[in-house]
């Protein structure tokens, strides 16, 4: 039997959660001195699992030099790799649409790329740095470096989120779908939607904890809600669908919209999603000043601590609220 899941209107309309529909990000390129703020999510781990499919798909090689052959990538000089990777970074990430690449930035980008290669590239198994000559892996490296540079001029050169011109906002009010999966009946005081379809027991537990937290005004699971975050993985554009949105009271003029991702295993993909949220989506949306305040949190430790899951989630929400008060 299928069950209808829907927004309860008008009785629960005061619990509505609205969100911007972001289609991309615009970063004003700085003229001045560039620096980078790297963190643990700046690392790229070249593993046989990551590299294998890339080579099989033959994603192409970066650089114009005709004498770069695949056999010689493992013995490639670091200086040659550094030059080619910096050039790829400049051409793909540091030019305005329709403009010439800004070659004046090359020395600074080279310095930052060298730092990344030295400290944030990890080669596992039989992999080696020269594999970054594959376009898809080079693009992954360039994205990690660009995120770190963007993070360093946070505040001075705001990132702007590009909002869908035809459909700028989504809302819990439009949710209506049917399901045959297990569901949790929501608290009428905390959720605009009458049920949450859950994929695992801890998701249902998460809903229970959120509902009993006195700072949570309302929440919604991102299921048939249409809340999507564009991000880049290597050379491809992808869509990321975060797990939950919580509207929380932080003793301010307006509530904080907290996007929550519940993660078990964290692959390279998870780093790109988190980097996108921290460096582009959150500052980009907050800078528009039109959609309220937003924040992002990853709950990575919920799996290991089954017995005190409730306390853990509760404490984490409280800690986040403290940060934004």
C-alpha positions, 0 to 999 in steps of 0.5 A: 500500500502507498501512503500520501506524504504532504504539507499540512495546510493551512494548519501547519503553514507557520512551520513552512521552510523556504529555500533559494534555488541556486543554479551556480556561483559567481566569484569576483576575481581579485586583482591583488595578492592571492593566498590560500586557506587549506584545510583537511578537506583540501587533500586529494587522495589518489587511490587505485579506485579513483584513478582506475576509472579515469584512465579507462575512460581516457579523460584526456591529458592537460598541457599543450606539450606534444611529447607528454606520453602516458608511459612517462607520467610516472617519471615526469619532473615535478617542475613540469607537472607544476607548470601544467597544473598551474596553467590548467588552474589559470585557464579553467578557474581564473578567467572571467567568461569571454575574457583572456586568462589573467597570466599576471596571476601565474606566479602566485597561482604557481606558488599556491599550487606548489604548496598544495602538491607538497602538502595536500596530494596523497598518493596511495597504492601504485599511484603517483603525482604525474597522474594529475596530467589526466584532465579529470584528476587535474580538474579535481585538484584545481577545484580543491585549490580554488576553494582554498583561495576563495576561502582566503578572501572571504569577506572582501570579495563576496561569492554570489549565489546565482539564483534561478530567475524563473523559480527563485524559491522552493518551499515545504508548502509544495510537498506532495508525493506517495511512498511505499517506504517506512515513514515516521509521523511528525510532530504537528508542532515541528514539521510542515510535512505530515510524515518523514520517509526514512531510509534507516533507523537513525534517520527516524531517531534524528527526527525524534531528537530534533523534534524534542530540541527546544531550539528547533522551530521546524525541520524538514527532510529533503525528500521531494522538496527540490532542494538541490546544490550544484557542485563540481566533481572533477570535470563534471557538474553534479547535483548534491541533495542534502539530508535535512533543513532545520530552522533554529532559534539563535536569539537573533532577529531571525532564525538560522536555517541549518542544512544538515548532512548525515554522513557515514563513509566520507569519500572524495565526493563528500569533500567536494560537497562540503567544500561547495557548501562552505566556500560557495553556497552558504556565503553566496546565499548569505551575501544576497541578503534575501533568504535569511541566514544559512549554515551547514553542518556535517554529522559524521559521528552518528554511526559510531555511537548508537547508544547515546545517539540522542545526546550526541545529536542534541549536543551537536545542535546546541553547539552549532546554535552557540556558534551563531548566537 
